[in-house]
Amino acid sequence: MSDPIHPSPYLESAPLQAGDTVRLIAPSGPTDEESLLRAIGQLESWGLRVVPGENIRAKHPRVSYLAGTDEQRRNDLVEAWCDPDTDAVIALRGGYGAMRLLDGIDFEVLRAPSLRRDGRPKLLTGSSDITALHQAWDHHLQLATLFCPMVGNDPFKSSAVVPDEVFSWLFEPWGGRELGFPAEAPESGIGRTIRAAETGEDQHESSAGNPSGTIRPLSRARTLVPGTAKGRLGGGNLSLVAAAMGSPELTGVRDLRHRHGPSILMLEDVDEELYRLDNLLVQLVRGGWFASADAVVLGSWQDCAPIAEVEDLVMDYLGDAGIPVVSEMGFGHDPDAPSLPLGVAVTLDAPANGRPRMWIDRTADYGHVPSLTRSVAETTDHRYDPTDLGHDTDTTRLRDQGARP
């Protein structure tokens, strides 16, 4: 008997509203003062109360690619999540380093504070290297998260659409929203539920409905293997997913569909040569990651090989898998990358002719929420102790579940 699809708690209500408290942290790479202040200003302009992590300006004493030591970054993450006043934890930027934090986190400590004061789950946001945290939050806490451009990165400074698009996912309900770039110019602002046409030009055109009058990208998505699928959305950055193979978060991937129901898996990456993408896909194929997929959706491949070569490579591995495959949905490292929630129930329609579309289902099985609530009630007295972050991985749980039939 499989578990029900993990629900989204934001189908009918927005994740945030003005006055909410967000914790801004740097779980991966370091930032500069200008980017930090710009990020804080952006969030405050949305009416949010911003609490930066204590170590957000920290530098690692030995290497330049980490924002402080693992202990400093982990403390900021755990403290932010466990703060009863926190409504969302927002990653300032990616880079590298988030996966280094996971083995030192006791996720039972994080489970109890996962509910906000209004009873809804807190929200974790970020992309790229933050894929490691998305996977952990999904596996250990069974929570939906938001894979989106990060407020400390260049798109918030250079893109005319990213700030408004991220704003819409934070301040508007998710139910019924279409994912990816719109296939036609919407009639109103960026945050509206898009009803895409089946066809559209492969160009970036002006949206008459965009109040700022900026140039909005239109969908370049196309079907590689036609079909339809429903399932919970998972995946993330290809390099991070491949690096997690064999970890507690991806234990028993061949059996995930049996235990959790159907999945639609998404992948994207940046600055990788074709042979490197080939190597990463081989890891996922041999490790059984695609065994749980009812469809695969590809995002952006910024500064990688030409998209036609990437698509040919993916088709080498998935073209005969009997599942829909869609390319160029835009999420990831595209300069105008759209956001998409992970861990929510979605539907994919990938026709042989015309634009593929994927949207968040308006209803979902809420079977996992009671278990989260029970865990909160049972562990109310389990408080976060910043001096007790050790967590030994139980290697006996790393077992071979066998191939999917």
N, C-alpha and C positions, 0 to 999 in steps of 0.2 A: 504494500500500500504506500503510495508516494505521498509526501507532504504536499499541502496545497501551495499554489503559487504565492510567493510573498506579496503582500499588498502594499500599495502606496497609501500613506496616511494623508496625502494632500490632493486627493481627487476632487474634493469639493471645497477645500479651504486652502488658502495660500500658506506656504511654509512660514513666511515672516510678515510682519507688519511694522510700521513706524513705531519706534519706542522699544523694539526688541533688542536684546543684548547678543552680540556676536563676539566670539573670541577669535582673534587673528593670530595665527601661529606660522612658524617656518619649520616644518618637519623634515625638509630636505636641504636644498641649497641656500646659500646666504643671499641677502639682498643689500641694496645701498639705501642711504637715508632718503634720497629723493623718491625712490620707488615706494618705500615704506610710507612716507608722508602722503604721497599721492593716493596710495591704497586706502589709508585711513580717511582721507578727505572724501574719496569716492563713496565709501560706505556710510560716512556721516551725512553726506548729501542726500542719501536715501532715507534719512531719519533714524538710522540705527545707532545704538550705543555700542561703541567699539572698545574692546578691552584687549590690547596687545599682550602677547605672551611675555613673560618676564625675561626670557632669553631670546627674544626675536631679533635682537641686534648682535647676538653672540657670534663669534668666529671660532672655528675649530683651531686648537693650538698647533696642529701639525699639518693639516691639509686645507686647501682653499675651497674645496667643493662642498663642504658641509657647514651648515649654519649652527655652529656650536657642537659640543660633544653629543654623543648618543643620549647620555643621561639628561643633558639640558633640553634637548629637543623632545625626548620622551616625557619628561616632567611637564613641559608646556602642553603637550597633547593631552595627557591624562588629566592634568589639573583643569584644562579648559573643558573637557567633556564632563568631568565630575562636578563642576561648579553648578549648583542648583539654579543659578540665575541665567545660565547659558541657554540660548535658543538655537544657535548654530555655531559650528566650528568651521572657520574658513581658512584654507591654506593660502598663504601669501603667494607662493610660487612653487614650482617643482624643482627639477634638476636631478639630484640623486641623494638618496639617504633614507627615505621613508621606510623601506623594507628592513633596514638595520634596527628599527625600533621595536618590531613586532614580538620577538622572542622574549623581550623584557617586560611585556604587558600582561597583567592578569586580567583577562577579559571578564571574569566574573565580577571584578571590582567595577568595571565599566558598565555592566549590564544594569545594575540598579539605578544609576543616574541617567539612563538613556531616555527617560521620559521627562518632558518639561513640566512646568507647573500646571499647564492646561491639560495634561494627560497625553499629549501627542509626542511622538519621538523627536529628539533633536535631529538636526540635519548636518551632515558632513559634506563639504564641497571642495572641489579641486580636480585636477586632471594630470595627465602625463605620469610623473613619478608617484603621484598620489593614488594611482591605480593600486598600489600595494595596500593602502589604507582602505580603499573601496572593497577590495577582496576580503580583508580582515573583518570589516564591519558587516559584510554580507554573511561570512561564514560563522563568526562568533556571536554576532548580535542580531542577525536576521533583520537588518534595517536597510531601507532604501536610502540612497545617497545621490548626490548631484555631480555628474562629470561635466565640468564647465571650465571655460577660461578663467585664469586666476588673476585676482585684482592687482597683484604686484607685477604682472608681466606686461610686455609691450602692447598686446592687443587692446588693453584698456586705455592705452595712450594713443595708439595709431589707428585703431579701427573705429569707423563711424557707427557701427552697429552692435559690437560686442557688449558695451556697457548696458544698452537698452535691452538686449536680448537676455543677458544674465539677470538683469533686474526683473524681467517678466517671469522668469522661472522662480525667483525668490518671493515675488509679491503677488502672484496670480496662481489659482488652482491649476493642477496638472491634468485633470480628467479630460480626455478627448483631444488633447493637444497633439499636433503633428510634429514629428521629429525631423531634423535636418532643415535645409534651406527650402523655402516655399517654391513650388513649381510655377507660381504666378504671383504678381504683385498683390498683396492683401489689400482689403478695402479699408482697413484701419491700422492702428499701431502695431508694433512688432509683437506685442504680447498676446494678440488675439489668437483664438483657435483657428488654425489654418485649414481651409478646405482646398486641397491642391487639385489642380487640373491633371488630366492624364497625360497632357503633353505640354511642352514649354521650350523656349529657346535655351541653348547652352551658353547664355551670355549673362553678364551682370547688368541688370537694367534698373532704372529709377523706379522707386515705388511711390505712386501718388498718395498711398495711404500712410507713408512715413511722415509724421509731423515735422521732423527736422529737415525733410527734403534731401536726405543723404542717399547715396547710391547703395542699394541693397543687393546682395548676391542672390541669384535665383538658382534653383536646383540644377545640378549637373548629374544627379544620380541616374544610374542605368542598371538594368537587370542583366546579370551574367547567366544565371540559371533561374528560370521563371518558377513561380509557385506562390503559395500563401502559407503563413505560419502564425501561430499564437504561442506566447510563452513569456517568461520573465527575462528581462534584458540583463545581460551580463557581459563581462569582458573588460576591455580597456586598452592600454598601451601594449603593443605586442611584446616589446622587450621585457616589460615588467611581468606580463602573464607568463612568458617563457621562463623567466628567472624564478618564478614561484612554483614551477613544477616540482613536485616532491615535498613541498612545504605542507604544514598542517592545514593551511587555507585551501589547498587544492588536493587534499587527501581523497582518494577514491573517485577521481574525476570520471572514470568510465561508468560509474554507477549513479552519477548525479541525476540523470534524467529519471531513473527509477525512484530515487528518494525525494526529489523536489519537483518533478513534473517537467514539462517542455521548457526549453530555453532558446532564446535568440541571442547569439553571441556577436559582439562587435569588436573590431580591431582597428588600430591606427598606429602610426609611428612617424618618426622624424629623423632626418639625417642618417639614414642607413643605406648602405650599398645593397644591390640586389642579392648578392651572395649571402650577405648577413641576414636579410629577410628570409631567404631560403633556409638558412640554418635555424632561425627561430621557428619557422613554420614546421620544420622537421621535428623539432623538440615537442611541439604541441601535438603533431600527428602521432609520433611514437609514444608519447605519454598518455594518449587517449583523450585529450581535452575536447576534441571535436565530437567525441562519441555522444555527448549530451546535447549537441546542437540540433535544433529543428530548422535553423536558418543561420546564415552568417552574413553580417553587414559590415562593409568596409568604410572607413572614414577617410581622412586625408593622409597623404604620404608626403608631407612637406620635405623638400630637399632630399628625397629618396630617389630611386630610379624612376624613369618615366612611368606614368600611370598605366600605360598599355602593357609594359613589361611586368609591373606588379600584378596586374589582373591575370596575365598569362601564367605567372607563377602560382597564384592562388588557385587558378583553374586546374593546374597540374595536380594539385592535392585534393581539391573539392569538387571538380567538375563532374565527377561520376558518383558523388556521395549521395545523390538523391534528395538533396535539400536545396531550397532557394538560396541564391547568393546574389547580393546587391553591392555595387561599388559606388564610390564617391558621394557618400552621404554628408561629408564635410566636417564632421566632428573631429576633434583632435588638435592638430597644430596649424590648421588653416588660419590665415591672418584674421578671418572673420568667422571663426569656428562657432557653430551653434552648440548649445548645451544639450545634454540628454540625461535623464535620471536612470540610475541603475537599480535593479532589484524590483522593478515595477512590471506589471503585466502589460504587454504590448501586442499589437497585431501588425504583421507585415503583409502587404499586397504587392507582389512583384510580377507584373504582367510581362509577357513576352514582347509586347509592343506598348509603348507609353511609359510614363514615369512610375517607378516604384514609390510606394508610400508606406510609412510606418507611423503609428499613432498609439498613444496611451489609452488603454481601455478605460471606459468610464466606471466600470464595476470590476471588482476583484474579490477573490476569496480572502476574508480577513482572519483566516485560521491561525496565523502566527501571532497576532496581536495579543490574544489572551495569554499565551505562554510567556510573552514578554512581561505582561502585567503581573502574572503570578510570580515570575522571577523577581520583579521589583518588590512585591509584598514579602516574599520570603527572605530577601537579602537587604531589607531596609537598614539594618544595623551594620552592614558591611561598608565601612567608610574608607575612602581613599587615604592611604598613608604614603606620602612621597618618599619615605625611607624604605619602603617595602615594594620594590618594583620587579623583583626577580620572579621568573616564571620558567620552570623547567619543561621543555617540550616532551610529551609522552610519545616516544618513538614507537611504542607498540601499536599506536593508532594508525601508523603509516602502513596500510595494508593494500594488497592488490584485490580490487573488487571484481576483476574479470571483465571481459569485453562485453559491450552492449550487443544484444542479439541482433 
